[in-house]
């Protein structure tokens, strides 16, 4: 286990000092504050890592990081909203802000004759407490973020592979003072994928993703994306490859934007292709440099 203490000084960026107006975004304008001062950061960190070189044991590797920090003269947002919902933002200094960050990762592999099962995952948790200003009034904001990932991979020799993945993230912002509000959003994603090699250098592969996205003040959004492809290798050493892919077979891709930061939830959609096909040709030299052993 390792621990470390550090202190540093940070300075306002150009955008935080001088106004650089983006005329394409009429609902959010970033202004500069020439009176912005440097901020001072103190951080205490812990790091624990475990690696097992034996076949027996709960984990092959396990790593945990913990960071505790505080900021003096922290730079935070001061946002002013007008009657049309447009926001004018600039950075100001506040006495202090605090944060906590943790991350844990693990990995385990089990070999069964020529087959193998691999399990790996990670979890992230962050919490921050800081004041900020909304329409000139101070609001204390507590932000929470949690992210969890779990992957399972099973391989049957060099013939078949099956993978299942689970992703879940959760964000919450609690605000106290001028604006008492609670903002939440979450993203849940389940992925199942597989590939199979058959004689003749042919590989079939497919994956499907189940998505569920929730956020405060809007209905939940669910959609599934299914892709499939077939690959053929040819030439000596399998240097040539031709691949045909079919994507978004269910015509459900919504390309949702959903994330939270501070006192803002960003929710929306972007244009995206639906049910399209790709044919690719590739050549892999697999040999570089001069001939002969060096």
N, C-alpha and C positions, 0 to 999 in steps of 0.2 A: 504494500500500500504506500502511495506517495501523497504528499501534501505540499502545497505551495501558496505563498502569500505574495501578492504583487500590488503595486500602486502605480498609477499612470495619470497623465494629463491629456485631455482631448480638446480640440479646437473646433469652433463652428465651421461648417463648410461654406463654400461660396454661395450655394443656394440659400443657406440660412442667414447670410449677411446681406446679400444683394438680390433684389427682385429679378427673377427670370420668368416672365409671364409666358405661359403656354396658351396661345390664342385658340388652339383647337379644343381645349377643355374649358367650356364656358361655365361649368358648374363647380369647378374647383380651381382656385387661383392661389399659387404659392408666392408669398411676399417675403422680403428680406427684413432683417432686424439688425441694423448696424451697431446696436448696443449689446448684442449677444456676447457673453463672456466665456472663457474656457471652463471646462468642467473637470472634476477630479474623480478618478475611479479607484476604488479599493476592492480587491477580490481575493477570496480564499477558496482554493480548489483542492479536491481529493480525487485520487485515481486508484482504483483497485482492479487488478487484472490477474486472471488465473488461466493457465494453459496446462492441459493434461496430455502427456505423450503416451499414456497407456490406453488400452482398448476399453478398460472398465472405468466407470465413473459416470456421474450424472451429466457432466458437461465436458466437451473437448476444450472449449474456451469460454470464458465469462469475463466481461469487462464492465465496470461501473464508473461513471464520472459524476461528480457533484461540484457545482460552482455557486458560491454565495457572494453577492456583491452589493455595493452601495455607490451612489453617485452624489457628489456635492456640487451644487450649481448645475444640476442636470438640465439639459435642453429638452423641452417638451413643447407640444403644440398648443397654440392659442387659436381657436377657430371661432369665426363670427359668421353666423348664418343670416341671410336676408329673407324677406317674405317669399321669394321665389324658390327658396331651397338652395341657393348658391352659397358656396362656402369660401371664405377668405381665410387663409392659414398663414401664420408666421410662428417662428420659434422664439421662446423666451426661457430664461433661467428660473429654476425653482430651487428651494433650499436642499431638498434631498429626494432620492428615489432608491428603491431596493428591488433586488431580483434574486430568484433561485432557479437554477437549471440542473436537471439530472438526465442522464442517459444510461441505459443498460442494454448490452448486447450479449447474446449467447449463441453457441453452435454445438451441435452434436451429430455425429455420423455413426451409423451401425451397419457393418458389413455382414451380409448373409450369403455365403458362397460367392457367386459372381454378381449378386445383386446388392444394392445399397439403399439405405434410407437416411436421408439428411433432414435435420430439423434446425432451423435458425430463426431468430426473432430479435426484436428490439422494442424498447419502450422509451418515450421521451416525455418529460414533464417540465413545464416552465411556469413560473408565477412571478408577477411583477406588481409593485405598488408604487404609484406616482400620482402627484396632482397634475392637473392640466386645466386650461381655461376654455369655457364655452360661453360665447357672447359676453365676455368680460367677467364672468363669475367662476370661482374656483370649484372644481369637481375632482374628488379623489377617485381614482380608477384602480381597480384590482383586476388584472388579467390572468386567466388560467388557460393553459394549452396542454393537451395530452395527445400523444400519437402512439399507436401500437401496431406492430407488424409481426405476422407469424407465417413462415414458409415451410411447407413439407414437400420433399422431393423423393420420389421412388424410381430407381432405375433397374431395369431387368436386362442385365448384361449391356450390350451395345444395341439392343433391338428396340426397347420400349422405355419411355420415360413419362411419368405422370407427376404434375406439380399442382399443388393447391396453395393459395395465398389468401390471407385475410388482413385487410387494412382498415383501421378505424382511427379517426381523429376527431377531437372535440375541443371547442373553444367557448369560453364564457368571459364576459366582461361585466363586472359589477361596478356601478357608478353611484357615488354618494355626494350630496351637496346640492349644487344648483340644479343638477339633472339626475334624479333618482331613476335609474333604468337598469335593465339586465338584458344583455344581448347574447344569443347563443347560436352556434351552428355546428354541424357535424357532417362528416363524410364517411360512409361505410362502403367498402369495396371488396367483393369476393371474386377471386380469379381462379379458374380451373383450366389447365392447359396440358396438352399431351403431344407426343410425337412417336412415330413408329417407322423404323427402317425395314424395308423389304428387299429381297434379292434384286440385283440389277441397279444398285445405287439410287433407289427411289426412297424418298422420305415424305410421309404424310404428317402434317401437324395442324393443330387447331387449338383455339383458346376462346373462352367466353368469360365476360366480366359482368357481374351483377352490381349495379350502382344504386345507392340510396343516399340522397342529400337532403338535409333539413336545415332550416334557418328560421330565426325569429321573424314573425310578421308575414311570412309567405308559406304557401302549401309545400309539403315535401315533394321531391322530384325523384322518380325511379326510372331507370332505363337499363337495358342490357345490350352489350356489344359482343357479337360473335364473328370471329375471323377464322379463316382456314386457308391452307396452302399446300402445294405439292412441289417437291424439288427433285430434280434429276441431275446426277453428277455424271460426267463423261470425260473422255480423254485420259491419257496415262496419268496415274496419280490423282485422279479425280480433280484435275485442275479446272475443268470447265463446269459451269453450273447454269441451268435454266430453271426458273422458278415462276410459278403462277400462283397469285394470291387473290383471294376474294375477301373483302373487308366489309364490316357492318352488314352482314347478311340479313339481320332483322330490321334494318332501317330505323334504328332507335337512337342513334348517337345524337346527344343534345349539346355536348361540349359545354357543360355548366361551369361557370365561375362562382366560387363560393369560399370566401375566407374572411377572417376578422382581424382587425388590428386597432388597438386603442378603443375609441368610442365609435368605430365605424364597421359596419358589415358591408362587404362588397358582394353583390349577387347579380348574376346575369348570364347571358349566353353569347356565344360567338358563332359566326357562320362556319360550317364544316361540311365536308363531303359526306354523302350517305350512299352506302352500297356501291362501292367502286372496285375495279379490278386492276391488277398490276401484273405485267409480264416483264421479268428482268433476266438479263444475260450477264454472267460474270466469269472472269478468268482469274485464277489464283496462281501466280508464278511458283510460289513455294520454294524459290531458290534465288538468292541474291549474292552479289559479290563475285569474285574470281573463282574459277574452277580449282579444285585441289584442296587439300587440307592445309590449314594455316596453323 
